[in-house]
């Protein structure tokens, strides 16, 4: 049964030549937003790594199961990574004004008020 839904967006900054991503995790059972990374540097599957790091750091996922792909496929749904222009990002991926931000080892954990 799927426990978490992970969505990601990436974009390329052609001025500096860097690729960035933003990742959000939603609880599949309650449909509550658990985490948004905000703007983070990284390309390829970095958005998945950002999600897994947060799940491990918040004790929602066991570190020993980080590479247990059969368990990951059963419990985490990774949506398609969309490539967009930064200005076209959904607001929740870059703005958290409506949510309470809690610092978790370099990541921003977001909980509803």
VOTORNU-309133 format. One record per residue: residue number from 1; residue in one letter; x, y, z of N, C-alpha, C, O in turn; chain. Coordinates in Angstrom, 2 decimals, padded with zeros to 5 digits, m for minus. Example, Ala and Ser with C-alpha at 12.3 -4.5 7.8 and 13.67 -1.06 7.14 Angstrom:
2
+-----+--------+---------+---------+---------+---------+---------+---------+---------+---------+---------+---------+---------+---------+--------+
| num | residu |   neast |  nnorth |     nup |  caeast | canorth |    caup |   ceast |  cnorth |     cup |   oeast |  onorth |     oup | chaine |
+-----+--------+---------+---------+---------+---------+---------+---------+---------+---------+---------+---------+---------+---------+--------+
|   1 |      A |  013.19 | m005.69 |  007.80 |  012.30 | m004.50 |  007.80 |  013.20 | m003.30 |  007.80 |  014.24 | m003.32 |  008.46 |      A |
|   2 |      S |  012.85 | m002.25 |  007.08 |  013.67 | m001.06 |  007.14 |  012.90 |  000.03 |  007.87 |  013.41 |  001.14 |  008.04 |      A |
+-----+--------+---------+---------+---------+---------+---------+---------+---------+---------+---------+---------+---------+---------+--------+
// end
This chain:
113
+-----+--------+---------+---------+---------+---------+---------+---------+---------+---------+---------+---------+---------+---------+--------+
| num | residu |   neast |  nnorth |     nup |  caeast | canorth |    caup |   ceast |  cnorth |     cup |   oeast |  onorth |     oup | chaine |
+-----+--------+---------+---------+---------+---------+---------+---------+---------+---------+---------+---------+---------+---------+--------+
|   1 |      X |  000.84 | m001.18 |  000.00 |  000.00 |  000.00 |  000.00 |  000.89 |  001.25 |  000.00 |  001.86 |  001.33 |  000.76 |      A |
|   2 |      X |  000.57 |  002.20 | m000.83 |  001.35 |  003.42 | m000.95 |  001.15 |  004.31 |  000.26 |  000.01 |  004.61 |  000.63 |      A |
|   3 |      X |  002.26 |  004.73 |  000.89 |  002.20 |  005.60 |  002.07 |  002.51 |  007.06 |  001.71 |  001.96 |  007.98 |  002.31 |      A |
|   4 |      X |  003.39 |  007.25 |  000.74 |  003.84 |  008.60 |  000.41 |  003.79 |  008.84 | m001.09 |  004.08 |  007.94 | m001.89 |      A |
|   5 |      X |  003.43 |  010.06 | m001.47 |  003.44 |  010.48 | m002.87 |  004.50 |  011.57 | m003.00 |  004.47 |  012.57 | m002.28 |      A |
|   6 |      X |  005.44 |  011.37 | m003.91 |  006.53 |  012.32 | m004.09 |  006.38 |  012.95 | m005.48 |  006.29 |  012.25 | m006.49 |      A |
|   7 |      X |  006.36 |  014.27 | m005.51 |  006.29 |  015.02 | m006.76 |  007.55 |  015.85 | m006.92 |  008.13 |  016.30 | m005.93 |      A |
|   8 |      X |  007.97 |  016.05 | m008.13 |  009.16 |  016.85 | m008.35 |  009.09 |  017.69 | m009.61 |  008.42 |  017.34 | m010.58 |      A |
|   9 |      X |  009.79 |  018.80 | m009.56 |  009.95 |  019.67 | m010.72 |  011.43 |  020.01 | m010.84 |  012.13 |  020.13 | m009.84 |      A |
|  10 |      X |  011.89 |  020.16 | m012.06 |  013.27 |  020.61 | m012.26 |  013.28 |  021.68 | m013.33 |  012.39 |  021.77 | m014.17 |      A |
|  11 |      X |  014.32 |  022.49 | m013.28 |  014.51 |  023.52 | m014.29 |  015.98 |  023.82 | m014.42 |  016.78 |  023.53 | m013.53 |      A |
|  12 |      X |  016.32 |  024.40 | m015.55 |  017.71 |  024.69 | m015.89 |  017.91 |  026.20 | m015.91 |  017.17 |  026.94 | m016.56 |      A |
|  13 |      X |  018.93 |  026.64 | m015.20 |  019.31 |  028.05 | m015.19 |  020.40 |  028.23 | m016.24 |  021.57 |  027.94 | m015.99 |      A |
|  14 |      X |  020.01 |  028.71 | m017.41 |  021.00 |  028.78 | m018.49 |  022.02 |  029.89 | m018.30 |  023.09 |  029.86 | m018.92 |      A |
|  15 |      X |  021.73 |  030.87 | m017.46 |  022.70 |  031.94 | m017.20 |  023.93 |  031.37 | m016.49 |  025.06 |  031.65 | m016.87 |      A |
|  16 |      X |  023.69 |  030.58 | m015.45 |  024.79 |  030.00 | m014.67 |  025.10 |  028.55 | m015.05 |  026.11 |  028.01 | m014.62 |      A |
|  17 |      X |  024.25 |  027.94 | m015.85 |  024.48 |  026.56 | m016.28 |  024.18 |  025.52 | m015.23 |  024.75 |  024.43 | m015.26 |      A |
|  18 |      X |  023.28 |  025.82 | m014.29 |  022.95 |  024.88 | m013.20 |  021.55 |  024.32 | m013.36 |  020.67 |  024.97 | m013.92 |      A |
|  19 |      X |  021.36 |  023.10 | m012.84 |  020.05 |  022.48 | m012.81 |  019.57 |  022.46 | m011.37 |  020.33 |  022.14 | m010.46 |      A |
|  20 |      X |  018.30 |  022.80 | m011.17 |  017.71 |  022.84 | m009.83 |  016.46 |  021.96 | m009.81 |  015.88 |  021.66 | m010.85 |      A |
|  21 |      X |  016.06 |  021.57 | m008.62 |  014.82 |  020.80 | m008.48 |  014.09 |  021.23 | m007.21 |  014.64 |  021.90 | m006.34 |      A |
|  22 |      X |  012.86 |  020.84 | m007.14 |  012.03 |  021.06 | m005.97 |  011.19 |  019.81 | m005.78 |  010.62 |  019.28 | m006.74 |      A |
|  23 |      X |  011.10 |  019.33 | m004.54 |  010.42 |  018.08 | m004.24 |  009.39 |  018.30 | m003.14 |  009.66 |  019.00 | m002.16 |      A |
|  24 |      X |  008.22 |  017.71 | m003.29 |  007.20 |  017.74 | m002.24 |  006.75 |  016.31 | m001.95 |  006.63 |  015.49 | m002.85 |      A |
|  25 |      X |  006.50 |  016.04 | m000.66 |  006.02 |  014.73 | m000.22 |  004.65 |  014.91 |  000.42 |  004.46 |  015.78 |  001.27 |      A |
|  26 |      X |  003.71 |  014.07 |  000.01 |  002.35 |  014.10 |  000.55 |  002.06 |  012.75 |  001.19 |  002.43 |  011.71 |  000.65 |      A |
|  27 |      X |  001.38 |  012.76 |  002.33 |  000.93 |  011.53 |  002.97 | m000.25 |  011.00 |  002.15 | m001.26 |  011.69 |  002.00 |      A |
|  28 |      X | m000.13 |  009.79 |  001.61 | m001.16 |  009.25 |  000.72 | m002.47 |  008.97 |  001.46 | m003.55 |  009.06 |  000.87 |      A |
|  29 |      X | m002.38 |  008.64 |  002.74 | m003.58 |  008.30 |  003.51 | m004.40 |  009.54 |  003.86 | m005.62 |  009.55 |  003.70 |      A |
|  30 |      X | m003.72 |  010.59 |  004.34 | m004.43 |  011.79 |  004.80 | m004.45 |  012.90 |  003.76 | m005.17 |  013.88 |  003.91 |      A |
|  31 |      X | m003.64 |  012.75 |  002.70 | m003.51 |  013.75 |  001.64 | m002.95 |  015.08 |  002.18 | m003.23 |  016.13 |  001.62 |      A |
|  32 |      X | m002.17 |  015.02 |  003.26 | m001.55 |  016.22 |  003.83 | m000.13 |  016.36 |  003.29 |  000.61 |  015.39 |  003.15 |      A |
|  33 |      X |  000.22 |  017.60 |  003.01 |  001.57 |  017.91 |  002.58 |  002.51 |  017.79 |  003.77 |  002.30 |  018.45 |  004.79 |      A |
|  34 |      X |  003.54 |  016.95 |  003.65 |  004.48 |  016.73 |  004.74 |  005.75 |  017.56 |  004.60 |  006.31 |  018.03 |  005.59 |      A |
|  35 |      X |  006.20 |  017.74 |  003.36 |  007.52 |  018.34 |  003.14 |  007.61 |  018.94 |  001.76 |  007.12 |  018.36 |  000.78 |      A |
|  36 |      X |  008.23 |  020.10 |  001.67 |  008.64 |  020.69 |  000.39 |  010.08 |  021.14 |  000.54 |  010.42 |  021.84 |  001.50 |      A |
|  37 |      X |  010.91 |  020.75 | m000.39 |  012.33 |  021.07 | m000.28 |  012.63 |  022.52 | m000.62 |  013.69 |  023.03 | m000.26 |      A |
|  38 |      X |  011.71 |  023.18 | m001.29 |  012.05 |  024.50 | m001.82 |  013.00 |  024.29 | m002.98 |  013.04 |  023.21 | m003.56 |      A |
|  39 |      X |  013.75 |  025.29 | m003.32 |  014.66 |  025.21 | m004.46 |  015.97 |  024.56 | m004.01 |  016.62 |  025.04 | m003.08 |      A |
|  40 |      X |  016.34 |  023.47 | m004.68 |  017.56 |  022.75 | m004.32 |  018.38 |  022.48 | m005.58 |  017.82 |  022.28 | m006.66 |      A |
|  41 |      X |  019.69 |  022.46 | m005.44 |  020.58 |  022.18 | m006.55 |  020.60 |  020.68 | m006.81 |  020.59 |  019.89 | m005.86 |      A |
|  42 |      X |  020.63 |  020.28 | m008.05 |  020.76 |  018.86 | m008.37 |  020.04 |  018.49 | m009.65 |  019.06 |  019.14 | m010.03 |      A |
|  43 |      X |  020.51 |  017.47 | m010.32 |  019.94 |  017.02 | m011.58 |  019.70 |  015.52 | m011.50 |  020.04 |  014.89 | m010.50 |      A |
|  44 |      X |  019.14 |  014.95 | m012.55 |  018.89 |  013.52 | m012.58 |  017.87 |  013.12 | m011.52 |  016.79 |  013.70 | m011.44 |      A |
|  45 |      X |  018.23 |  012.14 | m010.70 |  017.33 |  011.66 | m009.64 |  017.56 |  012.34 | m008.30 |  017.17 |  011.81 | m007.27 |      A |
|  46 |      X |  018.19 |  013.50 | m008.30 |  018.44 |  014.22 | m007.05 |  017.15 |  014.50 | m006.30 |  017.14 |  014.53 | m005.06 |      A |
|  47 |      X |  016.06 |  014.72 | m007.02 |  014.78 |  015.00 | m006.37 |  014.31 |  013.80 | m005.55 |  013.69 |  013.98 | m004.50 |      A |
|  48 |      X |  014.60 |  012.59 | m006.02 |  014.24 |  011.38 | m005.26 |  015.14 |  011.25 | m004.03 |  014.68 |  010.87 | m002.96 |      A |
|  49 |      X |  016.42 |  011.57 | m004.19 |  017.34 |  011.53 | m003.06 |  016.93 |  012.52 | m001.98 |  017.01 |  012.21 | m000.79 |      A |
|  50 |      X |  016.50 |  013.70 | m002.39 |  016.04 |  014.71 | m001.44 |  014.86 |  014.16 | m000.63 |  014.81 |  014.33 |  000.59 |      A |
|  51 |      X |  013.93 |  013.52 | m001.31 |  012.76 |  012.93 | m000.63 |  013.18 |  011.81 |  000.33 |  012.72 |  011.78 |  001.47 |      A |
|  52 |      X |  014.04 |  010.90 | m000.14 |  014.46 |  009.78 |  000.71 |  015.25 |  010.28 |  001.92 |  015.06 |  009.77 |  003.02 |      A |
|  53 |      X |  016.12 |  011.26 |  001.73 |  016.88 |  011.81 |  002.86 |  015.96 |  012.36 |  003.92 |  016.18 |  012.14 |  005.11 |      A |
|  54 |      X |  014.92 |  013.08 |  003.50 |  013.98 |  013.66 |  004.47 |  013.21 |  012.56 |  005.18 |  013.03 |  012.62 |  006.40 |      A |
|  55 |      X |  012.75 |  011.55 |  004.46 |  012.00 |  010.45 |  005.09 |  012.87 |  009.72 |  006.11 |  012.38 |  009.32 |  007.17 |      A |
|  56 |      X |  014.14 |  009.53 |  005.80 |  015.05 |  008.85 |  006.73 |  015.34 |  009.72 |  007.95 |  015.31 |  009.23 |  009.08 |      A |
|  57 |      X |  015.61 |  011.01 |  007.73 |  015.94 |  011.90 |  008.83 |  014.77 |  012.11 |  009.80 |  014.98 |  012.37 |  010.99 |      A |
|  58 |      X |  013.57 |  012.01 |  009.30 |  012.39 |  012.20 |  010.17 |  011.85 |  010.86 |  010.68 |  010.76 |  010.81 |  011.24 |      A |
|  59 |      X |  012.62 |  009.79 |  010.49 |  012.29 |  008.45 |  011.00 |  011.01 |  007.87 |  010.40 |  010.36 |  007.02 |  011.02 |      A |
|  60 |      X |  010.64 |  008.32 |  009.22 |  009.47 |  007.77 |  008.53 |  009.89 |  006.59 |  007.64 |  009.04 |  005.82 |  007.18 |      A |
|  61 |      X |  011.18 |  006.47 |  007.41 |  011.72 |  005.40 |  006.57 |  013.01 |  004.91 |  007.22 |  013.81 |  005.72 |  007.68 |      A |
|  62 |      X |  013.20 |  003.59 |  007.27 |  014.41 |  003.03 |  007.88 |  015.60 |  003.18 |  006.94 |  015.49 |  002.94 |  005.73 |      A |
|  63 |      X |  016.72 |  003.59 |  007.51 |  017.93 |  003.79 |  006.71 |  018.34 |  002.51 |  005.99 |  018.82 |  002.56 |  004.86 |      A |
|  64 |      X |  018.15 |  001.37 |  006.64 |  018.53 |  000.09 |  006.03 |  017.70 | m000.24 |  004.80 |  018.11 | m001.05 |  003.96 |      A |
|  65 |      X |  016.52 |  000.37 |  004.67 |  015.64 |  000.13 |  003.52 |  015.80 |  001.17 |  002.41 |  015.01 |  001.20 |  001.47 |      A |
|  66 |      X |  016.82 |  002.02 |  002.52 |  017.02 |  003.09 |  001.53 |  017.11 |  002.55 |  000.10 |  016.60 |  003.18 | m000.83 |      A |
|  67 |      X |  017.74 |  001.41 | m000.07 |  017.90 |  000.83 | m001.41 |  017.10 | m000.45 | m001.60 |  017.40 | m001.25 | m002.49 |      A |
|  68 |      X |  016.09 | m000.65 | m000.76 |  015.20 | m001.80 | m000.89 |  014.11 | m001.42 | m001.89 |  013.02 | m000.98 | m001.52 |      A |
|  69 |      X |  014.42 | m001.60 | m003.18 |  013.55 | m001.08 | m004.23 |  012.18 | m001.74 | m004.28 |  011.21 | m001.10 | m004.67 |      A |
|  70 |      X |  012.07 | m003.01 | m003.89 |  010.75 | m003.64 | m003.89 |  009.86 | m002.99 | m002.84 |  008.66 | m002.79 | m003.07 |      A |
|  71 |      X |  010.42 | m002.66 | m001.68 |  009.64 | m001.98 | m000.64 |  009.32 | m000.54 | m001.06 |  008.22 | m000.05 | m000.84 |      A |
|  72 |      X |  010.29 |  000.12 | m001.67 |  010.08 |  001.50 | m002.13 |  008.94 |  001.54 | m003.14 |  008.07 |  002.40 | m003.06 |      A |
|  73 |      X |  008.95 |  000.60 | m004.10 |  007.89 |  000.58 | m005.13 |  006.52 |  000.36 | m004.52 |  005.52 |  000.86 | m005.04 |      A |
|  74 |      X |  006.45 | m000.40 | m003.43 |  005.16 | m000.68 | m002.78 |  004.66 |  000.50 | m001.95 |  003.45 |  000.73 | m001.88 |      A |
|  75 |      X |  005.57 |  001.24 | m001.31 |  005.15 |  002.23 | m000.32 |  005.35 |  003.69 | m000.73 |  004.79 |  004.58 | m000.09 |      A |
|  76 |      X |  006.14 |  003.96 | m001.76 |  006.37 |  005.34 | m002.19 |  006.04 |  005.46 | m003.67 |  006.59 |  004.73 | m004.50 |      A |
|  77 |      X |  005.15 |  006.37 | m004.00 |  004.83 |  006.63 | m005.40 |  005.60 |  007.87 | m005.83 |  005.37 |  008.97 | m005.33 |      A |
|  78 |      X |  006.51 |  007.68 | m006.78 |  007.25 |  008.81 | m007.35 |  006.54 |  009.23 | m008.62 |  006.57 |  008.51 | m009.62 |      A |
|  79 |      X |  005.91 |  010.40 | m008.58 |  005.24 |  010.93 | m009.76 |  006.27 |  011.29 | m010.81 |  007.47 |  011.21 | m010.57 |      A |
|  80 |      X |  005.80 |  011.69 | m011.96 |  006.72 |  012.10 | m013.02 |  007.43 |  013.38 | m012.65 |  006.82 |  014.29 | m012.08 |      A |
|  81 |      X |  008.69 |  013.46 | m012.97 |  009.45 |  014.69 | m012.78 |  009.16 |  015.60 | m013.96 |  009.46 |  015.25 | m015.11 |      A |
|  82 |      X |  008.60 |  016.74 | m013.69 |  008.26 |  017.69 | m014.76 |  009.37 |  018.71 | m014.93 |  009.90 |  019.23 | m013.94 |      A |
|  83 |      X |  009.72 |  019.00 | m016.15 |  010.69 |  020.03 | m016.45 |  009.93 |  021.30 | m016.83 |  009.14 |  021.30 | m017.77 |      A |
|  84 |      X |  010.18 |  022.35 | m016.10 |  009.46 |  023.61 | m016.31 |  010.43 |  024.78 | m016.25 |  011.60 |  024.62 | m015.93 |      A |
|  85 |      X |  009.92 |  025.94 | m016.58 |  010.66 |  027.17 | m016.32 |  010.39 |  027.54 | m014.88 |  009.30 |  027.28 | m014.36 |      A |
|  86 |      X |  011.35 |  028.15 | m014.22 |  011.22 |  028.47 | m012.80 |  009.95 |  029.27 | m012.53 |  009.28 |  029.05 | m011.52 |      A |
|  87 |      X |  009.61 |  030.18 | m013.41 |  008.42 |  031.01 | m013.20 |  007.12 |  030.21 | m013.28 |  006.08 |  030.68 | m012.81 |      A |
|  88 |      X |  007.17 |  029.01 | m013.87 |  005.97 |  028.18 | m014.02 |  005.80 |  027.15 | m012.90 |  004.87 |  026.34 | m012.96 |      A |
|  89 |      X |  006.68 |  027.18 | m011.89 |  006.54 |  026.24 | m010.76 |  005.25 |  026.51 | m010.00 |  004.89 |  027.67 | m009.81 |      A |
|  90 |      X |  004.56 |  025.46 | m009.55 |  003.41 |  025.68 | m008.66 |  003.89 |  026.39 | m007.40 |  004.99 |  026.13 | m006.92 |      A |
|  91 |      X |  003.08 |  027.28 | m006.86 |  003.49 |  028.10 | m005.71 |  003.94 |  027.29 | m004.52 |  004.86 |  027.70 | m003.81 |      A |
|  92 |      X |  003.32 |  026.14 | m004.26 |  003.69 |  025.38 | m003.06 |  005.11 |  024.81 | m003.15 |  005.68 |  024.42 | m002.13 |      A |
|  93 |      X |  005.68 |  024.76 | m004.35 |  007.03 |  024.26 | m004.50 |  008.08 |  025.33 | m004.20 |  009.24 |  025.00 | m003.96 |      A |
|  94 |      X |  007.70 |  026.58 | m004.21 |  008.66 |  027.65 | m003.94 |  008.24 |  028.55 | m002.79 |  009.08 |  029.27 | m002.25 |      A |
|  95 |      X |  006.97 |  028.54 | m002.42 |  006.48 |  029.43 | m001.37 |  005.79 |  028.61 | m000.30 |  005.01 |  027.70 | m000.59 |      A |
|  96 |      X |  006.07 |  028.93 |  000.95 |  005.43 |  028.21 |  002.04 |  004.80 |  029.20 |  003.03 |  004.79 |  028.96 |  004.23 |      A |
|  97 |      X |  004.28 |  030.30 |  002.51 |  003.70 |  031.33 |  003.36 |  002.51 |  030.82 |  004.17 |  002.27 |  031.30 |  005.28 |      A |
|  98 |      X |  001.78 |  029.87 |  003.63 |  000.58 |  029.37 |  004.30 |  000.88 |  028.18 |  005.22 | m000.04 |  027.63 |  005.84 |      A |
|  99 |      X |  002.14 |  027.79 |  005.32 |  002.52 |  026.64 |  006.14 |  003.57 |  027.02 |  007.16 |  004.33 |  027.97 |  006.97 |      A |
| 100 |      X |  003.61 |  026.27 |  008.25 |  004.62 |  026.47 |  009.29 |  005.89 |  025.72 |  008.88 |  005.82 |  024.54 |  008.56 |      A |
| 101 |      X |  007.01 |  026.39 |  008.89 |  008.27 |  025.79 |  008.46 |  009.06 |  025.34 |  009.68 |  009.25 |  026.11 |  010.62 |      A |
| 102 |      X |  009.51 |  024.09 |  009.67 |  010.30 |  023.52 |  010.75 |  011.61 |  023.04 |  010.16 |  011.61 |  022.27 |  009.19 |      A |
| 103 |      X |  012.73 |  023.47 |  010.72 |  014.05 |  023.10 |  010.20 |  014.40 |  021.67 |  010.58 |  014.28 |  021.30 |  011.75 |      A |
| 104 |      X |  014.82 |  020.86 |  009.61 |  015.23 |  019.47 |  009.86 |  016.53 |  019.23 |  009.12 |  016.51 |  018.94 |  007.93 |      A |
| 105 |      X |  017.64 |  019.35 |  009.78 |  018.97 |  019.05 |  009.24 |  019.17 |  019.52 |  007.80 |  019.50 |  018.73 |  006.92 |      A |
| 106 |      X |  018.96 |  020.79 |  007.57 |  019.19 |  021.33 |  006.24 |  018.00 |  021.28 |  005.32 |  018.04 |  021.83 |  004.22 |      A |
| 107 |      X |  016.93 |  020.63 |  005.74 |  015.72 |  020.57 |  004.93 |  014.63 |  021.36 |  005.63 |  014.69 |  021.58 |  006.84 |      A |
| 108 |      X |  013.64 |  021.78 |  004.86 |  012.52 |  022.49 |  005.47 |  011.33 |  021.54 |  005.52 |  010.80 |  021.14 |  004.49 |      A |
| 109 |      X |  010.92 |  021.19 |  006.72 |  009.75 |  020.34 |  006.91 |  008.54 |  021.26 |  007.08 |  008.59 |  022.23 |  007.84 |      A |
| 110 |      X |  007.50 |  020.96 |  006.38 |  006.33 |  021.85 |  006.42 |  005.14 |  021.11 |  007.00 |  004.79 |  020.02 |  006.56 |      A |
| 111 |      X |  004.54 |  021.73 |  007.98 |  003.33 |  021.17 |  008.60 |  002.25 |  022.22 |  008.53 |  002.51 |  023.41 |  008.69 |      A |
| 112 |      X |  001.03 |  021.78 |  008.27 | m000.10 |  022.70 |  008.26 | m000.31 |  023.30 |  009.63 | m000.01 |  022.67 |  010.64 |      A |
| 113 |      X | m000.83 |  024.51 |  009.69 | m001.05 |  025.17 |  010.97 | m002.14 |  024.56 |  011.77 | m002.43 |  025.03 |  012.87 |      A |
+-----+--------+---------+---------+---------+---------+---------+---------+---------+---------+---------+---------+---------+---------+--------+
// end
